[in-house]
């Protein structure tokens, strides 16, 4: 009870720092993430989803799994500029982390789907990601006795439980277990006064006050789940021939007949086709941000210092930039404090899962495992 009261008081203080009772604020994550009514989490479903998450047989040539791009060794993201891709291809966007993704209400940098279940399907069929035909995948999985057993247990009400929707449900159920809420910030907000030091507390006040980060990075997961044009500079890798080919393919699939007229990724615009969305991308979570470089949709910034400097300048120079972005005029000490607070969003116990031993095809010896 005392901790709950203290947490409420701390949230009130944060609102005061933001100079408005109606201002967005931040707070600790709930103990359990939400889950859809049509896909309740069960132990057997999570067990199945874990195997599928690590199984490269979900890709056309058996070389790419979900874990290839969202790697538990890289804080469930990928510490490289652009996400890995299917052989002979290159991706055109950076891999976001799966950590605490269960709390998101929109998926992908352009927000084109709303649920983890929908998200899980997309890369499997994408020709530059996993390049797998859904019907062929179903036949592959049916050829593996362990999967036949687990799908039947995980989805007992389905007459034919091995289908792409249940593949997605199982993967999503597993991903909803990849959560952590024991960062110094969380512990501080729950009443541990010494969980953050003076510099981190100063950075928190800047975050919700002078720096104004809270305008977009708010709520328990430090994202408003909206889209903003910040003027992120172009990364030179975006001119790579294969990166450009992938981007042009995506643009053409979105209904644009002349993708070559775009020299960079314009994010949400390719979904909505609205001028205001040119260059708009979904606000990423800042939880565990110190563990997931490089930054932005195109991985253009290598360090948090570069990101802070970018926003201190007021973002990039584009005509439709969000009015929320203004030069911050932070001092060097204030920049250090802000960075210290961002580092205080790092969980002390990052969930880690070793690659499991994958079930074999009928008559085959098991593969994988750590």
Secondary structure as GFF3:
##gff-version 3
##sequence-region A 1 370
A	DSSP	alpha_helix	2	17	.	.	.	ID=ss1
A	DSSP	alpha_helix	43	54	.	.	.	ID=ss2
A	DSSP	three_ten_helix	56	58	.	.	.	ID=ss3
A	DSSP	alpha_helix	66	69	.	.	.	ID=ss4
A	DSSP	three_ten_helix	72	74	.	.	.	ID=ss5
A	DSSP	three_ten_helix	101	103	.	.	.	ID=ss6
A	DSSP	alpha_helix	116	125	.	.	.	ID=ss7
A	DSSP	alpha_helix	134	142	.	.	.	ID=ss8
A	DSSP	alpha_helix	145	154	.	.	.	ID=ss9
A	DSSP	alpha_helix	164	175	.	.	.	ID=ss10
A	DSSP	alpha_helix	184	189	.	.	.	ID=ss11
A	DSSP	alpha_helix	198	208	.	.	.	ID=ss12
A	DSSP	three_ten_helix	213	215	.	.	.	ID=ss13
A	DSSP	beta_strand	227	229	.	.	.	ID=ss14
A	DSSP	three_ten_helix	236	239	.	.	.	ID=ss15
A	DSSP	alpha_helix	241	253	.	.	.	ID=ss16
A	DSSP	three_ten_helix	259	261	.	.	.	ID=ss17
A	DSSP	alpha_helix	269	272	.	.	.	ID=ss18
A	DSSP	three_ten_helix	275	277	.	.	.	ID=ss19
A	DSSP	beta_strand	280	282	.	.	.	ID=ss20
A	DSSP	three_ten_helix	289	291	.	.	.	ID=ss21
A	DSSP	alpha_helix	304	312	.	.	.	ID=ss22
A	DSSP	alpha_helix	332	343	.	.	.	ID=ss23
A	DSSP	beta_strand	357	358	.	.	.	ID=ss24
A	DSSP	beta_strand	367	368	.	.	.	ID=ss25
###
